[in-house]
Amino acid sequence: MSAKQRVPFIGANWKMYLMPDQVIPYIETIKDQLPSPDQAEVMIAASPLYLWPLLDHAKGSNVIIAAENCDYHDTGAYTGEVSPKALSEMGITYSIAGHSERRHYFDEDPEIVNKKVHALLRNHINPIVCCDETLVRTETDDDVHWVVSQVIAAFKNVDASDAAKMMIAYEPRWAIGTGITASAEEAEEGCALIRQTISSIYSPALADTVRVLYGGSVTPKTVKALMAQPDIDGVLVGSASLDPNEFLKLIHY
């Protein structure tokens, strides 16, 4: 499968920014202005507070409503956590796992991320696994080992049929929320490395089907050059996705 055959994927990650009165106007603004799913898939990852109303208002449109995070237990005495089983029963089909902010601020190590991957897969939710490298590691040329180790850990004990359902987002931590975007060539290098790693774990054929995304201060000005790269199949957008009109510019890059 060539890059042209992998359907582009444009994802918004709202994080903890939008307030309740902004959510419905946002989805109503974009839902009738989206490309067909064979041209590009569009996703909004939102707080669990907003998933029900978003699912309701997204009915009949091409927007995918996703979770930003979940726990790796289906049920139990885990106050404040989000059940992947409950997400699945709501109708959620995608969830982010291992975002660098979760790894950095909440000490989610590779083992926890892998547990979340398995929890999502057993509940029929497609994981979008984020991997990163720090600025220090980039400056010391150690980023290759860092990115590869996170990818290998995320896919541990995942069989090929499930691996084909996953996406990987390359998000250099130094580019997230900083306004500093990796150059298209730097982003391509990281994404190509991820695809090579998946190829070595499974097969070149499977690696050719898995979509690899770039995330990190993506804007309407940078998205076209990023999407022109052979191993970048989409973007995971933070700040630039908070305004629906800016997000539409990204979608229609």
Residue, then its C-alpha position, 0 to 999 in steps of 0.5 A: m500500500s502506498a502513501k497515496q492509498r493510506v487515507p489521510f487522518i486529521g485529528a484534533n486533541w482539545k486537551m483541557y481547553l474548551m468549556p461546555d458552552q463552546v462544544i456544541p457550536y464547534i461541532e455544528t460549525i464543522k460537521d457539514q464541511l468535512p470531506s468524504p471519509d475516502q478523502a480524509e478522516v477527521m477526528i475530535a478527541a475530547s474530554p470525557l465530559y463532552l463525549w455524549p453531546l459530541l456523539d449526539h451532535a456528530k450523528g450523520s456526519n463524517v467526524i469521528i469522536a474519540a477519547e483523549n485517554c482511558d484507564y487500562h481497567d474495564t471496571g473497578a474501584y478506580t475513582g476518577e478514571v475512564s473505563p475503556k469498556a464504558l467508552s466502547e459501549m458509548g460508541i467510541t471507536y478511537s482513543i489516544a494512548g501515551h500522549s507525552e503530557r500523560r507520560h511526563y505529568f502523570d508518570e505513564d511509563p511504557e508498560i502502562v501505555n502497553k496495558k492501555v493499548h491492550a485494554l482498548l483493543r479488547n474493547h474494540i477501540n482503535p488506539i492512537v499511540c503517541c511517542d516522543e523524544t525530549l529536546v535533550r535527547t535530540e541534541t545528543d543524537d539519542d532520539v532514535h533509541w527513544v522513539v524506537s523503544q516507545v514503539i516497541a513497548a507499545f506493540k508488545n504482545v499485540d498480534a498482527s491483526d490488532a496492530a493493523k488497527m493502530m495508529i502511531a503519532y510521532e510527537p516530539r515533546w519539545a514541539i508540543g504546545t511550544g509553537i516550535t514545529a519540527s521541519a517537514e524533513e525532521a518530522e518525516e525522519g521520525c515517522a519513517l523510523i516508526r514505520q521501519t520499526i513496525s516493519s521489523i516487528y511484523s512485516p513490511a506489508l503490515a507496516d505499509t498499512v499502518r498510518v503514522l501521524y505527526g503532532g507538535s504545534v501543527t498549524p494551517k501554515t505547516v500542514k501542507a508540507l507535512m502531509a506531502q511527506p511519504d511517511i506522514d499520513g496525518v496530523l494530531v493537532g493541539s492548539a490550532s484545533l481549538d478554533p473550528n475555523e482554523f481546524l477547517k483550514l487544516i482539514h482542507y489543507 
